[in-house]
Amino acid sequence: MQKWIKSSFVCLMVIVLLSSGTVSAATKNEQQFTDSLKNYSFGMTVTEFAKQMYGKSYQKYLTKKNGSAVLKHDVKKVISEESVDSLQYFFYDQTKQEPMHVMQIMFMKKPKDKLYRLVFKGVDMKRDHPMTVRQSTKQLMTGKRIRFDMTTKQVDAVLTGKGLGDWMTWAVMDYSSVFTKRELKNIGFGNAKVKIYIFQTNNKKKQKRVMMHDTGKGYVVTDVMTVSGADEDGGF
């Protein structure tokens, strides 16, 4: 199960297509969309999630699968193993060819349980230009490097301006509503908060993709990669 849980998160780390284009800041709509994720609490059942998302008409969005309530919404992936069953849903504006933001919600349960519970929520911000994703307006200073385990303050110190700017991807995981502390320890994968940034460099064709995890005392760098227009398009 440890292998599967890690692979379910890898979808957030797939490199996206990056090429020349205009870097733009977060919009008011994007901020409202991100804030709306707070309405979806960890441990929520699928029915509770539907009530929150769809309001009074929530029942028409529900169906049953092997005795458990699930959404009629298209499922990206269904995983059934000896120790876990999971559902991954992706939400976006289907009226647009290139949606500006994509939300991922994951529910999990143990095979003998009836109720799926929310364990993962994340959002991937897009842009309607060749870069395809939201990038930070901050640029890595010439001669400086972003290294593993650097804190937010340390990363800020090697970027132009103040702060890290806008992130590309944000995700939070909390499996405690499904697994006991002992089980979480055995699978070697606990709760986490993650942000992924795309920073500019002095080379217009090269950017830095930086992943940061919240340690409980603040975010630290856990992955750094140079990306360019040669990289494949991805996303969640």
MARLO-422240 format. One record per residue (C-alpha): residue number from 0; residue in one letter; x, y negated, z negated. Coordinates in steps of 0.2 Angstrom, whole numbers, plus 5000, padded with zeros to 4 digits. Example, Ala and Ser with C-alpha at 12.3 -4.5 7.8 and 13.67 -1.06 7.14 Angstrom:
<atoms>
{num = 0 | residu = A | east = 5062 | north = 5022 | up = 4961}
{num = 1 | residu = S | east = 5068 | north = 5005 | up = 4964}
</atoms>
This chain:
<atoms>
{num = 0 | residu = M | east = 5000 | north = 5000 | up = 5000}
{num = 1 | residu = Q | east = 5015 | north = 4988 | up = 4997}
{num = 2 | residu = K | east = 5019 | north = 4990 | up = 5015}
{num = 3 | residu = W | east = 5002 | north = 4985 | up = 5021}
{num = 4 | residu = I | east = 4999 | north = 4970 | up = 5009}
{num = 5 | residu = K | east = 5016 | north = 4963 | up = 5015}
{num = 6 | residu = S | east = 5011 | north = 4966 | up = 5033}
{num = 7 | residu = S | east = 4994 | north = 4957 | up = 5031}
{num = 8 | residu = F | east = 5003 | north = 4942 | up = 5026}
{num = 9 | residu = V | east = 5016 | north = 4943 | up = 5040}
{num = 10 | residu = C | east = 5002 | north = 4937 | up = 5052}
{num = 11 | residu = L | east = 5004 | north = 4920 | up = 5044}
{num = 12 | residu = M | east = 5023 | north = 4920 | up = 5048}
{num = 13 | residu = V | east = 5022 | north = 4923 | up = 5066}
{num = 14 | residu = I | east = 5031 | north = 4909 | up = 5076}
{num = 15 | residu = V | east = 5020 | north = 4898 | up = 5086}
{num = 16 | residu = L | east = 5024 | north = 4890 | up = 5103}
{num = 17 | residu = L | east = 5034 | north = 4874 | up = 5101}
{num = 18 | residu = S | east = 5038 | north = 4862 | up = 5114}
{num = 19 | residu = S | east = 5039 | north = 4843 | up = 5117}
{num = 20 | residu = G | east = 5024 | north = 4833 | up = 5112}
{num = 21 | residu = T | east = 5018 | north = 4820 | up = 5100}
{num = 22 | residu = V | east = 5019 | north = 4823 | up = 5081}
{num = 23 | residu = S | east = 5003 | north = 4818 | up = 5072}
{num = 24 | residu = A | east = 4998 | north = 4817 | up = 5054}
{num = 25 | residu = A | east = 4984 | north = 4825 | up = 5045}
{num = 26 | residu = T | east = 4966 | north = 4819 | up = 5050}
{num = 27 | residu = K | east = 4952 | north = 4815 | up = 5038}
{num = 28 | residu = N | east = 4943 | north = 4830 | up = 5045}
{num = 29 | residu = E | east = 4958 | north = 4842 | up = 5042}
{num = 30 | residu = Q | east = 4959 | north = 4836 | up = 5024}
{num = 31 | residu = Q | east = 4941 | north = 4839 | up = 5021}
{num = 32 | residu = F | east = 4942 | north = 4856 | up = 5029}
{num = 33 | residu = T | east = 4957 | north = 4861 | up = 5017}
{num = 34 | residu = D | east = 4948 | north = 4854 | up = 5002}
{num = 35 | residu = S | east = 4933 | north = 4865 | up = 5006}
{num = 36 | residu = L | east = 4943 | north = 4880 | up = 5003}
{num = 37 | residu = K | east = 4942 | north = 4876 | up = 4984}
{num = 38 | residu = N | east = 4924 | north = 4881 | up = 4986}
{num = 39 | residu = Y | east = 4929 | north = 4899 | up = 4989}
{num = 40 | residu = S | east = 4935 | north = 4907 | up = 4973}
{num = 41 | residu = F | east = 4946 | north = 4922 | up = 4971}
{num = 42 | residu = G | east = 4935 | north = 4937 | up = 4965}
{num = 43 | residu = M | east = 4920 | north = 4931 | up = 4975}
{num = 44 | residu = T | east = 4910 | north = 4945 | up = 4982}
{num = 45 | residu = V | east = 4905 | north = 4944 | up = 5001}
{num = 46 | residu = T | east = 4887 | north = 4940 | up = 4996}
{num = 47 | residu = E | east = 4893 | north = 4925 | up = 4985}
{num = 48 | residu = F | east = 4905 | north = 4919 | up = 4999}
{num = 49 | residu = A | east = 4890 | north = 4920 | up = 5011}
{num = 50 | residu = K | east = 4879 | north = 4910 | up = 4999}
{num = 51 | residu = Q | east = 4893 | north = 4896 | up = 4998}
{num = 52 | residu = M | east = 4897 | north = 4895 | up = 5016}
{num = 53 | residu = Y | east = 4880 | north = 4897 | up = 5024}
{num = 54 | residu = G | east = 4868 | north = 4891 | up = 5010}
{num = 55 | residu = K | east = 4850 | north = 4896 | up = 5010}
{num = 56 | residu = S | east = 4851 | north = 4906 | up = 5026}
{num = 57 | residu = Y | east = 4865 | north = 4917 | up = 5020}
{num = 58 | residu = Q | east = 4856 | north = 4933 | up = 5021}
{num = 59 | residu = K | east = 4855 | north = 4933 | up = 5040}
{num = 60 | residu = Y | east = 4874 | north = 4933 | up = 5040}
{num = 61 | residu = L | east = 4876 | north = 4949 | up = 5029}
{num = 62 | residu = T | east = 4875 | north = 4967 | up = 5034}
{num = 63 | residu = K | east = 4879 | north = 4984 | up = 5026}
{num = 64 | residu = K | east = 4894 | north = 4995 | up = 5029}
{num = 65 | residu = N | east = 4896 | north = 5012 | up = 5020}
{num = 66 | residu = G | east = 4885 | north = 5004 | up = 5006}
{num = 67 | residu = S | east = 4895 | north = 4988 | up = 5004}
{num = 68 | residu = A | east = 4889 | north = 4971 | up = 5009}
{num = 69 | residu = V | east = 4900 | north = 4964 | up = 5023}
{num = 70 | residu = L | east = 4898 | north = 4949 | up = 5035}
{num = 71 | residu = K | east = 4891 | north = 4950 | up = 5052}
{num = 72 | residu = H | east = 4905 | north = 4938 | up = 5058}
{num = 73 | residu = D | east = 4918 | north = 4947 | up = 5069}
{num = 74 | residu = V | east = 4931 | north = 4956 | up = 5059}
{num = 75 | residu = K | east = 4949 | north = 4954 | up = 5064}
{num = 76 | residu = K | east = 4955 | north = 4969 | up = 5055}
{num = 77 | residu = V | east = 4948 | north = 4983 | up = 5044}
{num = 78 | residu = I | east = 4961 | north = 4993 | up = 5034}
{num = 79 | residu = S | east = 4956 | north = 5009 | up = 5025}
{num = 80 | residu = E | east = 4969 | north = 5018 | up = 5015}
{num = 81 | residu = E | east = 4969 | north = 5030 | up = 5000}
{num = 82 | residu = S | east = 4971 | north = 5015 | up = 4988}
{num = 83 | residu = V | east = 4963 | north = 5000 | up = 4996}
{num = 84 | residu = D | east = 4949 | north = 4995 | up = 5009}
{num = 85 | residu = S | east = 4950 | north = 4977 | up = 5016}
{num = 86 | residu = L | east = 4942 | north = 4965 | up = 5028}
{num = 87 | residu = Q | east = 4950 | north = 4950 | up = 5037}
{num = 88 | residu = Y | east = 4939 | north = 4936 | up = 5044}
{num = 89 | residu = F | east = 4944 | north = 4922 | up = 5054}
{num = 90 | residu = F | east = 4933 | north = 4906 | up = 5055}
{num = 91 | residu = Y | east = 4935 | north = 4892 | up = 5068}
{num = 92 | residu = D | east = 4925 | north = 4881 | up = 5079}
{num = 93 | residu = Q | east = 4920 | north = 4893 | up = 5093}
{num = 94 | residu = T | east = 4913 | north = 4879 | up = 5104}
{num = 95 | residu = K | east = 4931 | north = 4873 | up = 5107}
{num = 96 | residu = Q | east = 4943 | north = 4882 | up = 5118}
{num = 97 | residu = E | east = 4957 | north = 4876 | up = 5106}
{num = 98 | residu = P | east = 4951 | north = 4875 | up = 5088}
{num = 99 | residu = M | east = 4960 | north = 4862 | up = 5078}
{num = 100 | residu = H | east = 4960 | north = 4873 | up = 5062}
{num = 101 | residu = V | east = 4958 | north = 4892 | up = 5059}
{num = 102 | residu = M | east = 4953 | north = 4898 | up = 5042}
{num = 103 | residu = Q | east = 4957 | north = 4916 | up = 5036}
{num = 104 | residu = I | east = 4948 | north = 4925 | up = 5022}
{num = 105 | residu = M | east = 4952 | north = 4942 | up = 5016}
{num = 106 | residu = F | east = 4942 | north = 4954 | up = 5005}
{num = 107 | residu = M | east = 4948 | north = 4970 | up = 4997}
{num = 108 | residu = K | east = 4941 | north = 4984 | up = 4986}
{num = 109 | residu = K | east = 4946 | north = 5001 | up = 4980}
{num = 110 | residu = P | east = 4938 | north = 5015 | up = 4990}
{num = 111 | residu = K | east = 4927 | north = 5020 | up = 4976}
{num = 112 | residu = D | east = 4921 | north = 5002 | up = 4972}
{num = 113 | residu = K | east = 4905 | north = 4995 | up = 4981}
{num = 114 | residu = L | east = 4910 | north = 4977 | up = 4981}
{num = 115 | residu = Y | east = 4923 | north = 4968 | up = 4992}
{num = 116 | residu = R | east = 4931 | north = 4954 | up = 4983}
{num = 117 | residu = L | east = 4940 | north = 4938 | up = 4990}
{num = 118 | residu = V | east = 4959 | north = 4940 | up = 4987}
{num = 119 | residu = F | east = 4966 | north = 4929 | up = 5001}
{num = 120 | residu = K | east = 4962 | north = 4912 | up = 5009}
{num = 121 | residu = G | east = 4972 | north = 4902 | up = 5021}
{num = 122 | residu = V | east = 4972 | north = 4889 | up = 5035}
{num = 123 | residu = D | east = 4982 | north = 4886 | up = 5050}
{num = 124 | residu = M | east = 4982 | north = 4869 | up = 5057}
{num = 125 | residu = K | east = 4983 | north = 4867 | up = 5076}
{num = 126 | residu = R | east = 4986 | north = 4852 | up = 5088}
{num = 127 | residu = D | east = 4978 | north = 4849 | up = 5106}
{num = 128 | residu = H | east = 4995 | north = 4847 | up = 5114}
{num = 129 | residu = P | east = 5010 | north = 4858 | up = 5120}
{num = 130 | residu = M | east = 5016 | north = 4861 | up = 5102}
{num = 131 | residu = T | east = 5000 | north = 4869 | up = 5097}
{num = 132 | residu = V | east = 5002 | north = 4866 | up = 5079}
{num = 133 | residu = R | east = 5003 | north = 4852 | up = 5066}
{num = 134 | residu = Q | east = 5020 | north = 4847 | up = 5062}
{num = 135 | residu = S | east = 5028 | north = 4836 | up = 5049}
{num = 136 | residu = T | east = 5034 | north = 4819 | up = 5055}
{num = 137 | residu = K | east = 5049 | north = 4821 | up = 5044}
{num = 138 | residu = Q | east = 5066 | north = 4825 | up = 5052}
{num = 139 | residu = L | east = 5081 | north = 4834 | up = 5045}
{num = 140 | residu = M | east = 5095 | north = 4822 | up = 5043}
{num = 141 | residu = T | east = 5110 | north = 4825 | up = 5054}
{num = 142 | residu = G | east = 5123 | north = 4836 | up = 5046}
{num = 143 | residu = K | east = 5111 | north = 4842 | up = 5033}
{num = 144 | residu = R | east = 5104 | north = 4860 | up = 5030}
{num = 145 | residu = I | east = 5089 | north = 4867 | up = 5022}
{num = 146 | residu = R | east = 5094 | north = 4882 | up = 5012}
{num = 147 | residu = F | east = 5085 | north = 4897 | up = 5003}
{num = 148 | residu = D | east = 5079 | north = 4893 | up = 4985}
{num = 149 | residu = M | east = 5079 | north = 4874 | up = 4988}
{num = 150 | residu = T | east = 5066 | north = 4865 | up = 4978}
{num = 151 | residu = T | east = 5053 | north = 4852 | up = 4985}
{num = 152 | residu = K | east = 5064 | north = 4838 | up = 4979}
{num = 153 | residu = Q | east = 5080 | north = 4845 | up = 4986}
{num = 154 | residu = V | east = 5071 | north = 4848 | up = 5003}
{num = 155 | residu = D | east = 5065 | north = 4830 | up = 5002}
{num = 156 | residu = A | east = 5082 | north = 4824 | up = 5000}
{num = 157 | residu = V | east = 5088 | north = 4830 | up = 5017}
{num = 158 | residu = L | east = 5073 | north = 4824 | up = 5026}
{num = 159 | residu = T | east = 5070 | north = 4806 | up = 5033}
{num = 160 | residu = G | east = 5057 | north = 4796 | up = 5024}
{num = 161 | residu = K | east = 5048 | north = 4801 | up = 5007}
{num = 162 | residu = G | east = 5040 | north = 4818 | up = 5005}
{num = 163 | residu = L | east = 5039 | north = 4833 | up = 5016}
{num = 164 | residu = G | east = 5024 | north = 4827 | up = 5027}
{num = 165 | residu = D | east = 5010 | north = 4838 | up = 5033}
{num = 166 | residu = W | east = 5011 | north = 4857 | up = 5032}
{num = 167 | residu = M | east = 5007 | north = 4869 | up = 5047}
{num = 168 | residu = T | east = 5000 | north = 4883 | up = 5036}
{num = 169 | residu = W | east = 4994 | north = 4885 | up = 5019}
{num = 170 | residu = A | east = 4989 | north = 4901 | up = 5010}
{num = 171 | residu = V | east = 4985 | north = 4908 | up = 4993}
{num = 172 | residu = M | east = 4983 | north = 4926 | up = 4987}
{num = 173 | residu = D | east = 4976 | north = 4933 | up = 4971}
{num = 174 | residu = Y | east = 4973 | north = 4951 | up = 4969}
{num = 175 | residu = S | east = 4969 | north = 4952 | up = 4951}
{num = 176 | residu = S | east = 4950 | north = 4954 | up = 4954}
{num = 177 | residu = V | east = 4954 | north = 4971 | up = 4962}
{num = 178 | residu = F | east = 4970 | north = 4977 | up = 4954}
{num = 179 | residu = T | east = 4976 | north = 4979 | up = 4936}
{num = 180 | residu = K | east = 4992 | north = 4971 | up = 4931}
{num = 181 | residu = R | east = 5000 | north = 4988 | up = 4931}
{num = 182 | residu = E | east = 4994 | north = 4992 | up = 4948}
{num = 183 | residu = L | east = 5001 | north = 4975 | up = 4955}
{num = 184 | residu = K | east = 5018 | north = 4979 | up = 4947}
{num = 185 | residu = N | east = 5018 | north = 4996 | up = 4955}
{num = 186 | residu = I | east = 5015 | north = 4989 | up = 4972}
{num = 187 | residu = G | east = 5028 | north = 4976 | up = 4970}
{num = 188 | residu = F | east = 5017 | north = 4962 | up = 4976}
{num = 189 | residu = G | east = 5009 | north = 4949 | up = 4966}
{num = 190 | residu = N | east = 4999 | north = 4933 | up = 4968}
{num = 191 | residu = A | east = 5006 | north = 4919 | up = 4978}
{num = 192 | residu = K | east = 5004 | north = 4901 | up = 4985}
{num = 193 | residu = V | east = 5013 | north = 4898 | up = 5002}
{num = 194 | residu = K | east = 5016 | north = 4883 | up = 5013}
{num = 195 | residu = I | east = 5024 | north = 4883 | up = 5030}
{num = 196 | residu = Y | east = 5031 | north = 4867 | up = 5038}
{num = 197 | residu = I | east = 5038 | north = 4862 | up = 5055}
{num = 198 | residu = F | east = 5052 | north = 4849 | up = 5053}
{num = 199 | residu = Q | east = 5059 | north = 4839 | up = 5067}
{num = 200 | residu = T | east = 5078 | north = 4839 | up = 5070}
{num = 201 | residu = N | east = 5089 | north = 4827 | up = 5081}
{num = 202 | residu = N | east = 5087 | north = 4840 | up = 5095}
{num = 203 | residu = K | east = 5070 | north = 4837 | up = 5102}
{num = 204 | residu = K | east = 5069 | north = 4855 | up = 5108}
{num = 205 | residu = K | east = 5073 | north = 4862 | up = 5091}
{num = 206 | residu = Q | east = 5063 | north = 4862 | up = 5075}
{num = 207 | residu = K | east = 5065 | north = 4870 | up = 5058}
{num = 208 | residu = R | east = 5051 | north = 4882 | up = 5052}
{num = 209 | residu = V | east = 5052 | north = 4882 | up = 5033}
{num = 210 | residu = M | east = 5042 | north = 4893 | up = 5022}
{num = 211 | residu = M | east = 5040 | north = 4889 | up = 5003}
{num = 212 | residu = H | east = 5032 | north = 4899 | up = 4989}
{num = 213 | residu = D | east = 5026 | north = 4892 | up = 4973}
{num = 214 | residu = T | east = 5035 | north = 4899 | up = 4958}
{num = 215 | residu = G | east = 5024 | north = 4892 | up = 4945}
{num = 216 | residu = K | east = 5036 | north = 4878 | up = 4942}
{num = 217 | residu = G | east = 5035 | north = 4871 | up = 4960}
{num = 218 | residu = Y | east = 5038 | north = 4876 | up = 4978}
{num = 219 | residu = V | east = 5055 | north = 4884 | up = 4983}
{num = 220 | residu = V | east = 5061 | north = 4888 | up = 5001}
{num = 221 | residu = T | east = 5060 | north = 4907 | up = 5005}
{num = 222 | residu = D | east = 5062 | north = 4907 | up = 5023}
{num = 223 | residu = V | east = 5071 | north = 4895 | up = 5036}
{num = 224 | residu = M | east = 5071 | north = 4898 | up = 5055}
{num = 225 | residu = T | east = 5075 | north = 4887 | up = 5070}
{num = 226 | residu = V | east = 5061 | north = 4887 | up = 5083}
{num = 227 | residu = S | east = 5059 | north = 4881 | up = 5100}
{num = 228 | residu = G | east = 5048 | north = 4881 | up = 5116}
{num = 229 | residu = A | east = 5055 | north = 4898 | up = 5120}
{num = 230 | residu = D | east = 5046 | north = 4906 | up = 5105}
{num = 231 | residu = E | east = 5030 | north = 4916 | up = 5108}
{num = 232 | residu = D | east = 5013 | north = 4909 | up = 5104}
{num = 233 | residu = G | east = 5006 | north = 4916 | up = 5088}
{num = 234 | residu = G | east = 4996 | north = 4910 | up = 5073}
{num = 235 | residu = F | east = 4988 | north = 4920 | up = 5060}
</atoms>
